[in-house]
Amino acid sequence: MNPVMIRSALFLLVLCFLPFYLMTAYAADTSQTMMVISVRTSPSATYEHKIILGNKDTLRLLKSTKQEKSEYQASLTDIYVKIVQAGKEKHFRMEESGSLWNEIEHNRLLFTRKGTEQILKYADELRAKHYGMIMPWSEVQQRLPRRSVFSIIDLEKGLTFRVQRRAGSKHADVQPLTKQDAQTMKEIYNNQWSWDRKAIIVVADHNRIAASMNGMPHGGDGIPDNGFSGHFCVHFLGSSTHRSKNPDLFHQLMVHTAAGKRDPFLGNASPDMLSDIFIGALTQRDYELFKHVSKGLPPDTANPFLKELENKSTFRLNKHKVKSANKYRELSLSAEIKRTVTVKRKSQTEKTITFRFMVIRESVYSPWKIRDVKTDSC
């Protein structure tokens, strides 16, 4: 047999056995067990940090785990877990206790004490990489003087762009450095400028600082030809708007979100703050925040508001706040808060509606929770 015929025969032999080899390799892959642990600010966020555990570490962690059927989830965290076994995937979200909640099957995966300690350790390591440090504005403005250049990372999409601080005494007034930076910023806001606050990480001199920004060009413009007419605002811990002595509630909420401390912030919020955040979540169409701030509500009370978001209704908190019917005192365990809100539904004219919040706590040391919300037209 000549060399050409030998090569041809070998080629045909490879073609014959290749499908069998691929099937065998695939079967070997599907027999492997793997776990992916990631941290995200919301289920829809594409920006994440993750740890991938191989077969040996995953099996060790899953050893002696138990499944518990439940109709209700416990308090969920920002940690998401994917387990791959025999070629099948299961998706979980970590509860505060360290157990894993499966939304589809309505059960939780319980680890041993040692396993719980290990997975909570992984979660802490991820959060340390993912979030920024809390730094007061008094210190930030020294680290970021005027004309300084730094980067901004959006915690939802993970997009990064560069800015320069131009002005601002109560917060940082900044501008995108180039047209490309301006375009990236606009992509973060779904290609439409907006006053909505967003949790961001400011990266400067190898420091990752928790911050908040809005996305609306306004005021003076100091960088020509950058595709951004004006500046926008970046807030840090304790910073305030130009017109107020007090920090902006939603900017401060987003600063704490960027530091991985949203739940503690909500846990320390007063009834007035909770009611404003509830309406703010509707205003910004922030599903994840709404679910967090409405944890104390029964589903039949919360679901109509989620339906409003699905129907693209818009909400705007009126600046003039209605006084609380029963103003809470330092030692009280309940409070009724009223807010007037302008609502615009599809194919309808704007309406002014009064929101009545019933807010309670178990003791003077417990966090306030919204227990009921009623609305009526003014």
C-alpha positions as CSV (number, residue, x, y, z in Angstrom):
1,M,0.0,0.0,0.0
2,N,1.5,3.3,-1.0
3,P,1.9,6.3,1.4
4,V,-1.1,8.1,0.0
5,M,-3.4,5.2,0.5
6,I,-2.1,4.7,4.1
7,R,-2.8,8.4,4.9
8,S,-6.3,8.1,3.4
9,A,-7.0,4.9,5.4
10,L,-5.9,6.5,8.6
11,F,-8.0,9.6,7.9
12,L,-11.1,7.4,7.4
13,L,-10.3,5.5,10.6
14,V,-10.1,8.8,12.6
15,L,-13.5,9.9,11.1
16,C,-15.1,6.7,12.2
17,F,-13.8,6.8,15.8
18,L,-14.1,10.6,16.3
19,P,-17.9,10.6,17.2
20,F,-17.3,7.7,19.6
21,Y,-14.4,9.7,21.2
22,L,-16.5,12.8,21.5
23,M,-19.4,11.0,23.1
24,T,-17.0,9.3,25.6
25,A,-15.4,12.7,26.4
26,Y,-18.8,14.3,26.9
27,A,-19.9,11.5,29.1
28,A,-16.8,11.9,31.2
29,D,-17.5,15.7,31.5
30,T,-21.1,15.2,32.6
31,S,-20.0,12.9,35.4
32,Q,-18.0,15.7,36.9
33,T,-19.5,17.9,39.6
34,M,-18.8,21.6,39.7
35,M,-19.9,24.6,41.7
36,V,-19.9,28.3,40.7
37,I,-20.3,30.8,43.5
38,S,-20.8,34.5,42.4
39,V,-21.7,37.8,43.9
40,R,-24.0,40.3,42.1
41,T,-26.0,43.3,43.2
42,S,-29.1,41.9,41.5
43,P,-30.3,38.8,39.7
44,S,-30.1,40.7,36.3
45,A,-26.6,42.2,36.9
46,T,-23.9,41.1,34.5
47,Y,-21.1,42.4,36.6
48,E,-19.9,39.8,39.0
49,H,-17.0,38.2,40.8
50,K,-17.0,34.4,41.0
51,I,-15.2,31.3,42.4
52,I,-15.3,28.0,40.5
53,L,-14.9,24.9,42.6
54,G,-13.8,21.7,40.9
55,N,-15.1,18.2,41.4
56,K,-13.1,17.4,44.6
57,D,-13.9,20.6,46.4
58,T,-17.6,20.6,45.3
59,L,-18.1,17.0,46.5
60,R,-16.5,17.8,49.8
61,L,-18.8,20.8,50.3
62,L,-21.9,18.9,49.3
63,K,-21.1,15.9,51.5
64,S,-23.9,15.2,54.0
65,T,-26.1,18.1,52.7
66,K,-29.8,17.9,53.3
67,Q,-32.8,19.2,51.3
68,E,-35.7,20.9,53.0
69,K,-39.0,21.6,51.3
70,S,-40.4,25.0,52.0
71,E,-43.0,27.4,50.5
72,Y,-41.1,30.4,51.7
73,Q,-37.6,31.6,51.3
74,A,-35.6,33.2,54.1
75,S,-33.8,36.5,53.7
76,L,-31.8,36.3,50.4
77,T,-28.3,37.7,49.9
78,D,-26.3,38.8,46.9
79,I,-24.6,35.4,46.5
80,Y,-25.7,33.1,43.6
81,V,-24.7,29.5,43.3
82,K,-24.8,27.1,40.3
83,I,-24.2,23.4,40.9
84,V,-23.5,21.1,37.9
85,Q,-24.0,17.4,38.4
86,A,-24.3,14.7,35.8
87,G,-24.6,17.4,33.1
88,K,-27.5,19.1,34.8
89,E,-27.5,22.5,36.4
90,K,-29.3,23.8,39.4
91,H,-29.4,27.4,40.4
92,F,-29.6,28.7,44.0
93,R,-29.5,32.0,45.9
94,M,-27.8,32.1,49.3
95,E,-29.9,32.9,52.3
96,E,-28.4,34.8,55.2
97,S,-27.9,31.6,57.2
98,G,-25.6,30.2,54.4
99,S,-28.2,27.7,53.1
100,L,-29.1,27.8,49.4
101,W,-32.6,28.5,48.1
102,N,-33.9,26.9,44.9
103,E,-36.7,29.1,43.6
104,I,-37.9,26.6,41.0
105,E,-38.2,23.6,43.3
106,H,-39.1,25.6,46.4
107,N,-36.6,23.9,48.6
108,R,-33.4,24.8,50.4
109,L,-30.1,23.0,50.5
110,L,-28.6,22.8,54.0
111,F,-24.9,22.3,54.6
112,T,-23.2,20.8,57.6
113,R,-21.8,23.2,60.1
114,K,-18.3,23.0,58.5
115,G,-19.8,23.3,55.0
116,T,-21.8,26.4,56.1
117,E,-18.6,28.0,57.5
118,Q,-16.8,27.3,54.2
119,I,-19.4,28.7,51.8
120,L,-19.8,31.8,54.0
121,K,-16.1,32.3,53.8
122,Y,-16.2,32.1,50.0
123,A,-19.0,34.7,50.1
124,D,-17.0,37.1,52.2
125,E,-14.0,36.7,49.9
126,L,-16.1,37.5,46.8
127,R,-17.7,40.5,48.5
128,A,-14.3,41.9,49.4
129,K,-13.3,41.9,45.7
130,H,-16.7,43.0,44.3
131,Y,-17.6,46.0,46.4
132,G,-16.0,49.3,47.3
133,M,-15.0,50.8,50.6
134,I,-17.0,53.3,52.4
135,M,-15.2,56.6,52.5
136,P,-16.6,59.9,53.8
137,W,-16.8,62.9,51.4
138,S,-14.4,64.9,53.6
139,E,-11.7,62.4,52.8
140,V,-12.6,61.7,49.2
141,Q,-12.4,65.3,48.1
142,Q,-8.8,65.3,49.4
143,R,-8.0,62.1,47.4
144,L,-9.7,63.3,44.3
145,P,-8.9,67.0,43.9
146,R,-10.2,69.1,41.0
147,R,-8.8,68.1,37.6
148,S,-8.1,64.6,38.9
149,V,-9.0,61.7,36.5
150,F,-10.5,58.5,37.8
151,S,-12.6,55.5,36.5
152,I,-16.2,54.6,37.3
153,I,-17.5,51.0,37.2
154,D,-21.2,50.4,37.0
155,L,-22.2,47.6,39.4
156,E,-25.1,46.4,37.1
157,K,-23.5,46.1,33.7
158,G,-19.9,46.3,34.7
159,L,-19.1,49.0,32.1
160,T,-16.2,51.2,32.9
161,F,-15.5,54.8,31.8
162,R,-13.1,57.6,32.7
163,V,-14.1,61.0,34.1
164,Q,-12.4,64.2,35.4
165,R,-13.6,66.0,38.5
166,R,-14.2,69.6,37.4
167,A,-15.9,71.2,40.4
168,G,-18.3,70.6,43.4
169,S,-17.8,71.4,47.1
170,K,-20.7,69.2,48.5
171,H,-20.1,66.4,46.1
172,A,-18.0,65.8,43.0
173,D,-19.1,67.4,39.7
174,V,-17.5,65.3,37.0
175,Q,-17.4,64.9,33.2
176,P,-16.6,62.0,30.9
177,L,-13.1,62.4,29.5
178,T,-13.8,61.5,25.9
179,K,-16.7,60.9,23.5
180,Q,-16.2,57.1,24.0
181,D,-16.4,57.6,27.8
182,A,-19.6,59.6,27.3
183,Q,-21.1,56.9,25.0
184,T,-20.2,54.1,27.6
185,M,-21.9,56.1,30.3
186,K,-25.0,56.5,28.1
187,E,-25.1,52.7,27.6
188,I,-25.2,52.3,31.3
189,Y,-28.4,54.3,31.2
190,N,-29.8,52.3,28.3
191,N,-28.9,55.1,25.9
192,Q,-31.1,57.6,27.6
193,W,-29.9,60.3,30.0
194,S,-31.6,60.0,33.4
195,W,-31.6,61.5,36.9
196,D,-31.8,58.0,38.4
197,R,-29.2,57.2,41.0
198,K,-26.9,54.2,40.3
199,A,-24.5,52.3,42.6
200,I,-20.9,52.6,41.2
201,I,-17.3,52.0,42.2
202,V,-14.8,54.8,41.8
203,V,-11.4,53.5,41.1
204,A,-8.5,55.9,41.9
205,D,-4.9,55.1,43.0
206,H,-5.8,51.4,43.3
207,N,-8.6,52.3,45.7
208,R,-12.2,51.1,45.1
209,I,-14.5,53.6,46.7
210,A,-18.3,53.1,47.0
211,A,-20.2,55.9,45.3
212,S,-23.4,56.9,43.5
213,M,-24.0,58.8,40.3
214,N,-26.9,60.3,38.4
215,G,-26.9,60.2,34.6
216,M,-28.2,63.6,33.5
217,P,-25.9,66.3,31.8
218,H,-26.5,69.6,33.5
219,G,-24.7,72.8,34.4
220,G,-21.2,73.9,33.3
221,D,-19.2,72.2,30.6
222,G,-15.4,72.3,30.9
223,I,-14.3,69.5,28.5
224,P,-15.1,70.4,24.9
225,D,-15.8,67.7,22.2
226,N,-16.4,64.9,24.7
227,G,-20.0,64.3,23.6
228,F,-21.4,65.4,27.0
229,S,-22.9,68.9,27.4
230,G,-22.4,69.7,31.0
231,H,-21.4,67.6,34.0
232,F,-23.0,65.0,36.3
233,C,-22.8,64.4,40.0
234,V,-21.0,61.7,42.0
235,H,-21.8,61.3,45.6
236,F,-20.0,59.6,48.5
237,L,-20.8,58.9,52.1
238,G,-22.1,62.1,53.7
239,S,-22.1,64.2,50.6
240,S,-25.1,66.4,49.8
241,T,-26.7,68.2,46.8
242,H,-25.9,71.9,46.1
243,R,-29.4,72.9,47.4
244,S,-29.5,70.9,50.6
245,K,-27.5,70.6,53.8
246,N,-28.6,67.0,54.3
247,P,-27.3,64.0,52.3
248,D,-29.6,62.8,49.5
249,L,-31.4,59.7,50.7
250,F,-31.2,57.7,47.4
251,H,-27.6,58.7,46.7
252,Q,-26.7,57.4,50.2
253,L,-28.6,54.2,49.7
254,M,-26.7,53.6,46.4
255,V,-23.4,54.4,48.2
256,H,-24.2,51.7,50.7
257,T,-25.3,49.4,47.9
258,A,-21.9,49.9,46.2
259,A,-20.3,48.9,49.5
260,G,-22.4,45.7,49.8
261,K,-24.3,47.2,52.8
262,R,-27.7,47.9,51.4
263,D,-29.6,45.6,53.9
264,P,-27.9,47.2,57.0
265,F,-28.8,50.6,55.6
266,L,-32.4,49.6,55.2
267,G,-32.3,48.0,58.7
268,N,-31.4,51.3,60.2
269,A,-33.9,53.4,58.2
270,S,-36.7,55.3,59.9
271,P,-40.4,54.9,58.8
272,D,-40.1,58.2,56.8
273,M,-37.0,56.9,55.0
274,L,-38.6,53.5,54.2
275,S,-41.7,55.1,52.7
276,D,-39.6,57.3,50.5
277,I,-37.4,54.4,49.4
278,F,-40.5,52.3,48.6
279,I,-41.7,55.1,46.3
280,G,-38.2,55.7,45.0
281,A,-37.9,52.0,44.0
282,L,-41.1,52.4,42.0
283,T,-39.8,55.6,40.4
284,Q,-36.5,54.1,39.3
285,R,-38.2,50.8,38.4
286,D,-35.8,49.0,40.6
287,Y,-37.4,45.5,41.1
288,E,-34.6,44.2,43.4
289,L,-34.7,47.3,45.7
290,F,-38.5,47.1,45.8
291,K,-38.4,43.5,46.9
292,H,-35.9,44.4,49.7
293,V,-37.8,47.4,51.0
294,S,-41.2,45.5,50.9
295,K,-40.0,42.4,52.8
296,G,-42.6,43.0,55.5
297,L,-45.5,43.1,53.1
298,P,-47.8,40.1,52.3
299,P,-47.7,39.1,48.6
300,D,-51.3,40.2,47.9
301,T,-50.2,43.8,49.0
302,A,-46.9,43.9,47.2
303,N,-47.9,42.2,43.9
304,P,-50.2,45.0,42.6
305,F,-47.2,47.4,42.8
306,L,-45.0,44.9,40.9
307,K,-47.8,44.7,38.3
308,E,-47.7,48.5,38.0
309,L,-44.0,48.2,37.2
310,E,-44.7,45.6,34.6
311,N,-47.3,47.9,33.0
312,K,-44.7,50.7,32.9
313,S,-46.6,53.0,35.2
314,T,-44.5,55.9,36.4
315,F,-44.3,57.3,39.9
316,R,-43.1,60.7,41.2
317,L,-42.9,61.6,44.9
318,N,-44.2,65.1,45.4
319,K,-41.8,67.4,47.2
320,H,-44.4,68.6,49.7
321,K,-44.7,65.7,52.1
322,V,-48.0,65.0,53.9
323,K,-47.5,64.9,57.7
324,S,-47.7,61.6,59.4
325,A,-51.1,60.9,60.9
326,N,-49.5,59.4,64.0
327,K,-46.0,60.7,64.1
328,Y,-43.8,58.0,65.6
329,R,-41.9,58.7,68.7
330,E,-38.6,57.3,69.9
331,L,-40.1,54.4,71.9
332,S,-43.1,53.7,69.6
333,L,-43.5,50.4,67.8
334,S,-45.7,51.6,65.0
335,A,-46.1,54.5,62.7
336,E,-48.5,55.7,59.9
337,I,-46.8,57.6,57.2
338,K,-48.5,59.5,54.3
339,R,-46.9,60.5,51.0
340,T,-48.5,62.1,48.0
341,V,-47.4,60.7,44.7
342,T,-48.1,61.6,41.0
343,V,-48.9,58.4,39.0
344,K,-49.1,58.1,35.3
345,R,-50.5,54.9,33.8
346,K,-50.7,53.9,30.2
347,S,-53.5,55.7,28.2
348,Q,-54.5,57.7,31.4
349,T,-54.0,61.2,32.6
350,E,-51.7,61.8,35.6
351,K,-53.3,61.4,39.1
352,T,-52.2,62.5,42.5
353,I,-52.5,59.6,44.9
354,T,-51.9,59.4,48.7
355,F,-49.9,56.4,49.9
356,R,-50.6,55.4,53.5
357,F,-47.8,53.3,55.0
358,M,-48.2,51.3,58.2
359,V,-44.7,50.7,59.5
360,I,-44.0,48.5,62.6
361,R,-41.1,47.0,64.6
362,E,-41.0,44.2,67.2
363,S,-39.0,46.2,69.7
364,V,-37.2,49.6,70.0
365,Y,-34.0,47.7,69.0
366,S,-35.6,46.0,66.0
367,P,-35.6,47.4,62.4
368,W,-38.7,49.1,61.1
369,K,-40.6,47.1,58.4
370,I,-43.5,48.2,56.1
371,R,-46.4,46.0,57.1
372,D,-49.2,47.6,54.9
373,V,-49.6,50.1,52.1
374,K,-52.9,51.6,51.0
375,T,-53.5,54.1,48.2
376,D,-56.4,56.5,47.5
377,S,-56.9,59.4,45.0
378,C,-56.6,62.9,46.3
